[in-house]
Amino acid sequence: MSYAEHNCRFSVAPMLDWTDRHYRYFARLLSRNTLLYTEMVTTGAIIHGRGDFLEYNQQEHPVALQLGGSNPSELAHCAKLASERGYDEINLNVGCPSDRVQNGRFGACLMAEPELVAECVDAMKSVVDLPVTVKTRIGIDEQDSYEFLTRFIDIVSAAGCQDFTIHARKAWLSGLSPKENREIPPLDYDRAYQIKRDYPQLTIAVNGGIKTIEECQGHLQHLDGVMVGREAYQNPYLLASVDSEIYGDSTPTVDRRAVVEAMVPYVERHLANGGRVNHVTRHMLGLFNGLPGARNWRRTLSEKAHLKDAQPQLLLEAMAHVGEPKELELN
Ligand SMILES: Cc1cc2nc3c(=O)[nH]c(=O)nc-3n(C[C@H](O)[C@H](O)[C@H](O)COP(=O)(O)O)c2cc1C
């Protein structure tokens, strides 16, 4: 099985401010196979920004860097840096509709410029051996015909992109906020299925509105992969079933308590490097969702983790309010 066929079966979507390296470390404890995407990192940030925008923990693999940009040589430069740092895949964002992104002429508005996207893919592919993939929508504004999408796929795949993730709704480039653009345009999974039927040689994953493992399995009847965003963040324990249910691994499902305990030394290291407890724990608030006591867990972390003297053991204190998750699951 190729890299893409294996890794794209289940991934967590790139999400700004959410899928940072702390979330990804936590997510990796829940699933060994899930492909994790970084937040979108712009070429401008990597080239001109202060700080290391490519930092990640080695435990995160497989991990894909999502780049935002549309200048082929800048993208190639950043892809090369990412490859040297050991990322497993480079993904180009052709799906984000925010104004800020449009001003930079990247994100979803690039759907209207498939030739430029092809140049970007070609430039990146010529300097790295990694898969260069594209995350896109099914259309933008009035340009939402199936032919518009196939023209995009034709031109971009001809430049060497073999793997596409399709967020199965279009984006309105003006009038809707990014949040509304994730909710208002209707989902059309059939469009993505049709792409897979018409381009069987490409690896196609679908994204948008997927909430359960059963839904994932349904999509996998038609496609190579599923990408889950909000649900994987708000209800992270979903990831604990992925290895067995999606990848057929026989390893036992990890329990929540073990994950929390494993996060304590991670938070200790983060503190030793000058970080705060809540940088990490803010991504863990949904871990006990659906179980009695989940609200206490969430409240303890929300009220105390940002305090200056908060310690990693706060995680254990918060968990004490939840009781034995294993017992509770049986109720
Ligand atoms: C907080 C947030 C930030 C996001 N940031 C990005 C991003 O950086 N790059 C990107 O391609 N999509 C981004 N998205 C869109 C998601 O990747 C995904 O396409 C969208 O949420 C639909 O999938 P879902 O219904 O499973 O959440 C973001 C979504 C959310 C909720």
Ligand as a Chemical Component Dictionary entry (heavy atoms), coordinates in Angstrom:
data_LIG
# 
_chem_comp.id                   LIG 
_chem_comp.type                 NON-POLYMER 
_chem_comp.pdbx_formal_charge   0 
_chem_comp.three_letter_code    LIG 
# 
loop_
_chem_comp_atom.comp_id 
_chem_comp_atom.atom_id 
_chem_comp_atom.alt_atom_id 
_chem_comp_atom.type_symbol 
_chem_comp_atom.charge 
_chem_comp_atom.model_Cartn_x 
_chem_comp_atom.model_Cartn_y 
_chem_comp_atom.model_Cartn_z 
_chem_comp_atom.pdbx_ordinal 
LIG C1  C1  C 0 -10.913 26.417 13.951 1  
LIG C2  C2  C 0 -10.751 25.952 12.522 2  
LIG C3  C3  C 0 -9.605  26.294 11.830 3  
LIG C4  C4  C 0 -9.409  25.856 10.515 4  
LIG N1  N1  N 0 -8.221  26.121 9.892  5  
LIG C5  C5  C 0 -7.970  25.566 8.671  6  
LIG C6  C6  C 0 -6.678  25.639 8.082  7  
LIG O1  O1  O 0 -5.725  26.183 8.651  8  
LIG N2  N2  N 0 -6.507  25.086 6.861  9  
LIG C7  C7  C 0 -7.527  24.431 6.198  10 
LIG O2  O2  O 0 -7.330  23.929 5.084  11 
LIG N3  N3  N 0 -8.756  24.344 6.736  12 
LIG C8  C8  C 0 -8.977  24.852 7.965  13 
LIG N4  N4  N 0 -10.196 24.660 8.569  14 
LIG C9  C9  C 0 -11.222 23.848 7.873  15 
LIG C10 C10 C 0 -11.079 22.372 8.266  16 
LIG O3  O3  O 0 -9.831  21.861 7.843  17 
LIG C11 C11 C 0 -12.198 21.538 7.617  18 
LIG O4  O4  O 0 -12.092 21.627 6.218  19 
LIG C12 C12 C 0 -13.590 22.009 8.029  20 
LIG O5  O5  O 0 -13.670 22.264 9.424  21 
LIG C13 C13 C 0 -14.661 20.972 7.626  22 
LIG O6  O6  O 0 -14.417 19.732 8.255  23 
LIG P1  P1  P 0 -15.226 19.277 9.598  24 
LIG O7  O7  O 0 -16.691 19.438 9.282  25 
LIG O8  O8  O 0 -14.833 17.858 9.811  26 
LIG O9  O9  O 0 -14.811 20.193 10.689 27 
LIG C14 C14 C 0 -10.414 25.096 9.866  28 
LIG C15 C15 C 0 -11.577 24.749 10.582 29 
LIG C16 C16 C 0 -11.744 25.168 11.904 30 
LIG C17 C17 C 0 -12.989 24.755 12.653 31 
# 
loop_
_chem_comp_bond.comp_id 
_chem_comp_bond.atom_id_1 
_chem_comp_bond.atom_id_2 
_chem_comp_bond.value_order 
_chem_comp_bond.pdbx_ordinal 
LIG C1  C2  SING 1  
LIG C2  C3  SING 2  
LIG C2  C16 DOUB 3  
LIG C3  C4  DOUB 4  
LIG C4  N1  SING 5  
LIG C4  C14 SING 6  
LIG N1  C5  DOUB 7  
LIG C5  C6  SING 8  
LIG C5  C8  SING 9  
LIG C6  O1  DOUB 10 
LIG C6  N2  SING 11 
LIG N2  C7  SING 12 
LIG C7  O2  DOUB 13 
LIG C7  N3  SING 14 
LIG N3  C8  DOUB 15 
LIG C8  N4  SING 16 
LIG N4  C9  SING 17 
LIG N4  C14 SING 18 
LIG C9  C10 SING 19 
LIG C10 O3  SING 20 
LIG C10 C11 SING 21 
LIG C11 O4  SING 22 
LIG C11 C12 SING 23 
LIG C12 O5  SING 24 
LIG C12 C13 SING 25 
LIG C13 O6  SING 26 
LIG O6  P1  SING 27 
LIG P1  O7  DOUB 28 
LIG P1  O8  SING 29 
LIG P1  O9  SING 30 
LIG C14 C15 DOUB 31 
LIG C15 C16 SING 32 
LIG C16 C17 SING 33 
# 
